[in-house]
Amino acid sequence: MSGDLVVQIGQEALFIVMLVSAPMLGLGLLVGLLVSVFQATTSIQEQTLAFIPKIIAVFVAILIFGPWMLRIMVEYLTNLLVNLPSYIS
């Protein structure tokens, strides 16, 4: 197993992590922005108000995108394990 192959596998793993986490992070960012705008317009400075909607948004993203995220991770792991013998030799 060469160093280039290890770097390639690491790059693919990081790409999969970014791809799988993007829906949750994006929805949390969008909800956080909306709550911040709401807080700025109404002059409500409650710090805990921002956390509950973000937590709910991330859970909703997991419920909606969960099967897709699981499929992507299982496909990557299956591909890695199937090709592992050819990587070693």
C-alpha positions as CSV (number, residue, x, y, z in Angstrom):
1,M,0.0,0.0,0.0
2,S,1.6,3.2,-1.2
3,G,1.5,6.6,0.5
4,D,-0.5,8.0,-2.5
5,L,-3.2,5.4,-2.0
6,V,-3.5,6.2,1.7
7,V,-3.8,9.9,0.8
8,Q,-6.5,9.1,-1.8
9,I,-8.5,7.0,0.6
10,G,-8.2,9.8,3.2
11,Q,-9.4,12.4,0.7
12,E,-12.4,10.3,-0.2
13,A,-13.2,9.8,3.4
14,L,-13.1,13.5,4.1
15,F,-15.3,14.2,1.1
16,I,-17.9,11.7,2.3
17,V,-17.8,13.3,5.8
18,M,-18.4,16.7,4.3
19,L,-21.1,15.4,1.9
20,V,-23.0,13.6,4.7
21,S,-22.8,16.5,7.2
22,A,-23.7,19.2,4.8
23,P,-27.5,18.9,5.1
24,M,-27.5,19.1,8.9
25,L,-25.0,21.9,9.0
26,G,-26.7,23.9,6.2
27,L,-30.1,23.6,7.9
28,G,-28.7,24.5,11.3
29,L,-27.0,27.5,9.7
30,L,-30.2,28.7,8.0
31,V,-32.3,28.4,11.1
32,G,-29.7,30.1,13.2
33,L,-29.6,33.0,10.7
34,L,-33.4,33.3,10.7
35,V,-33.5,33.2,14.5
36,S,-30.8,35.9,14.7
37,V,-32.7,38.1,12.3
38,F,-35.8,37.6,14.4
39,Q,-34.0,38.4,17.6
40,A,-32.5,41.6,16.0
41,T,-35.8,42.9,14.8
42,T,-37.7,42.2,18.0
43,S,-34.8,43.2,20.4
44,I,-35.1,39.9,22.2
45,Q,-31.7,39.0,23.6
46,E,-32.4,35.6,25.0
47,Q,-29.4,33.3,24.3
48,T,-31.3,30.1,24.7
49,L,-33.8,31.0,22.1
50,A,-31.3,30.3,19.3
51,F,-30.4,26.7,20.5
52,I,-33.8,25.0,20.5
53,P,-34.8,25.8,16.9
54,K,-31.3,24.7,15.7
55,I,-31.5,21.4,17.6
56,I,-34.9,20.8,16.1
57,A,-33.7,21.7,12.6
58,V,-30.8,19.3,12.9
59,F,-33.1,16.5,14.1
60,V,-35.4,17.2,11.2
61,A,-32.5,17.1,8.8
62,I,-31.4,13.7,10.2
63,L,-35.0,12.4,9.8
64,I,-35.3,13.7,6.2
65,F,-31.7,13.0,5.0
66,G,-30.9,10.0,7.2
67,P,-31.6,7.2,4.7
68,W,-29.6,9.1,2.0
69,M,-26.7,9.7,4.4
70,L,-26.7,6.0,5.5
71,R,-26.7,4.9,1.9
72,I,-23.7,7.1,1.0
73,M,-21.7,5.8,4.0
74,V,-22.6,2.2,3.4
75,E,-21.6,2.5,-0.3
76,Y,-18.3,4.0,0.6
77,L,-17.5,1.4,3.3
78,T,-18.6,-1.4,1.0
79,N,-16.4,-0.1,-1.8
80,L,-13.5,0.3,0.6
81,L,-13.8,-3.2,2.0
82,V,-14.4,-4.9,-1.4
83,N,-11.3,-3.2,-2.8
84,L,-9.1,-3.6,0.3
85,P,-7.4,-6.8,-1.0
86,S,-6.3,-5.1,-4.2
87,Y,-5.0,-2.1,-2.1
88,I,-2.8,-4.3,0.0
89,S,-1.2,-6.3,-2.8
